[in-house]
Amino acid sequence: MNPPNQMETERLILRKPRRDDAPMIFSAYAQDTEVTRYMIWRPHKNVEETHRVIELMQKLWEEGKAYSYVITPKSSDAAIGMIALHPDGYRVSIGYVLARKYWGKGYVTESAQAVTHWLLKQPDIYRVFATCDIENSASARVMEKIGMQCEGILRRYIVHPNISAEPRDSFIYAIVK
């Protein structure tokens, strides 16, 4: 898989993360306990932690293990969220996060639609999927809006450390070709 460095939608630009994104990512959402509630990572304590995460994302991109995109409005270069692709052979999982200020505007749906569309055009990708905590109805709606179907519940599937130290049930959604 060789994803482009940048994708564009009607309102957004999805681009590779840069080191100078860290302060904006930290202040916009990485330290926000409401935004990180259903994430598999804890809120960042400081901007240095965000810098380290971006460096890891850049390394994983270069190694072909994961591809993270910063979500920015076309009207500015402001980092308002991220969407990531995690390839595993013929299938790819996606995950996303968005600053609370931008919730309810369709930005995640637009981003997820763009990456899913690109992925399904790749000859060796047959399945794009995502999971979300069974209480995360906003994320489930995003998956449904982009054409994914709920395939069921994965019992005790993933730890969301901002809710519980124990694994929680998750919905699994997918779209296939």
GIQUI-V767156 format. One record per backbone hydrogen bond with DSSP energy under -0.5 kcal/mol. CO is the residue of the C=O (numbers start at 0). NH is the residue of the N-H. E is the energy in kcal/mol with one decimal. If there is no record, write none. Layout:
co/nh/e
CO/NH/E
CO/NH/E
//
This chain:
co/nh/e
4/15/-1.3
6/13/-3.4
10/73/-2.7
11/8/-2.6
12/14/-0.6
12/71/-2.4
13/6/-2.7
14/69/-3.7
17/20/-2.0
18/21/-1.5
20/24/-2.7
21/25/-3.0
22/26/-2.3
23/27/-2.7
24/28/-2.3
24/29/-2.5
25/30/-1.3
28/31/-1.4
29/43/-2.8
30/32/-0.6
31/35/-2.3
33/36/-0.6
35/38/-1.6
38/161/-0.5
45/48/-0.7
45/49/-1.2
46/50/-2.4
47/51/-2.1
48/52/-2.0
49/53/-2.4
50/54/-2.3
51/55/-2.1
52/56/-2.5
53/57/-2.5
54/58/-2.1
55/59/-2.8
56/60/-2.1
57/61/-2.2
58/62/-2.0
59/63/-0.6
59/64/-2.5
59/65/-1.0
60/63/-1.2
66/84/-2.5
67/16/-0.6
68/82/-2.2
69/14/-2.0
69/71/-0.6
70/79/-2.9
70/80/-0.9
71/12/-3.0
72/75/-1.4
77/72/-0.6
77/79/-0.8
79/98/-3.4
80/70/-3.0
81/96/-2.4
82/68/-3.1
83/94/-1.6
84/66/-2.6
84/86/-0.5
85/92/-2.1
87/90/-1.4
89/125/-3.2
89/126/-1.4
90/87/-3.1
91/128/-2.3
92/85/-2.9
94/83/-2.9
96/81/-2.3
98/101/-2.1
99/102/-1.7
101/104/-1.1
105/109/-2.5
106/110/-2.3
107/111/-3.3
108/112/-2.5
109/113/-1.8
110/114/-2.3
111/115/-2.3
112/116/-2.6
113/117/-2.2
114/118/-2.8
115/119/-2.6
116/120/-0.9
117/120/-0.8
118/121/-1.6
121/124/-1.5
123/125/-0.5
125/176/-1.8
126/91/-2.3
127/174/-2.5
128/93/-2.2
129/172/-2.9
131/170/-2.9
132/135/-2.2
134/136/-1.6
135/139/-1.9
136/140/-2.2
137/141/-1.7
138/142/-2.0
139/143/-2.1
140/144/-2.7
141/145/-1.5
142/147/-2.3
143/146/-1.5
148/173/-1.9
151/171/-2.1
152/154/-0.8
153/156/-1.0
153/169/-2.0
157/159/-0.6
157/167/-3.1
158/160/-0.7
159/162/-2.6
159/163/-2.4
165/159/-0.5
167/156/-1.5
167/157/-1.7
168/133/-1.7
169/153/-3.7
170/131/-1.6
171/150/-3.3
171/151/-0.8
172/129/-2.2
173/148/-3.0
174/127/-2.6
//
